Amino acid sequence: MNVLGVRCSNKDFTYAVLSGTKKSPVQETLYAVAFPKGYAKPQSLRWLLLEIDGLITKHQIKSIVIKSSEGMTRGKAFADRVQHEAAVQIAGATRGLKAVFEKVKSTMAKDLGQKGRAHYLAQLDTSNFPDYDSHSEKEQEAILAAWSGLT
């Protein structure tokens, strides 16, 4: 089963596709993609929806896990991120996926066998993922999101 892990921001989205199981995950792909410049909000959201739809088809995605924002963040950047996360959910729903989740770090930690606290993610054995420590925080969060969705 292929799982798509997504980490949105107001300027880009990062995604990881994982296969295998929680005990033996396999990283299929990992990319950060900038949103097109000069697009109005509706066109940007439509573009993201089509990008996610293409990923679902290309990688035969069965589940999507979105790394949701932590805490009580406010402002335009937060609103943009939430709208982008909604576009990802709509893309999954349009494709008929019943497994589309939003998770914060504590939920991902719990789903990966750790105690339900975000800081326990640092104790995970990430040796299955090449160069995990050299990836950006967004890339790591996309990997962890996808990994937490594996069975």
Buried (B, 14 or more C-beta within 10 A) or exposed (E): BBBBBBBBBBEBBBBBBBBBEBEEBEBBEBEBEEBEEEEEEEEBBEBBBEBBBEBBEEBEBBBBBBBBBEEEEEEEEBEBBBBBBBBBBBBBEEBEBEEBBBBEBBBBBBBBEBEEEBEBBEEBEBEBBEEBEEBEEBBBBBBBBBBBBBE
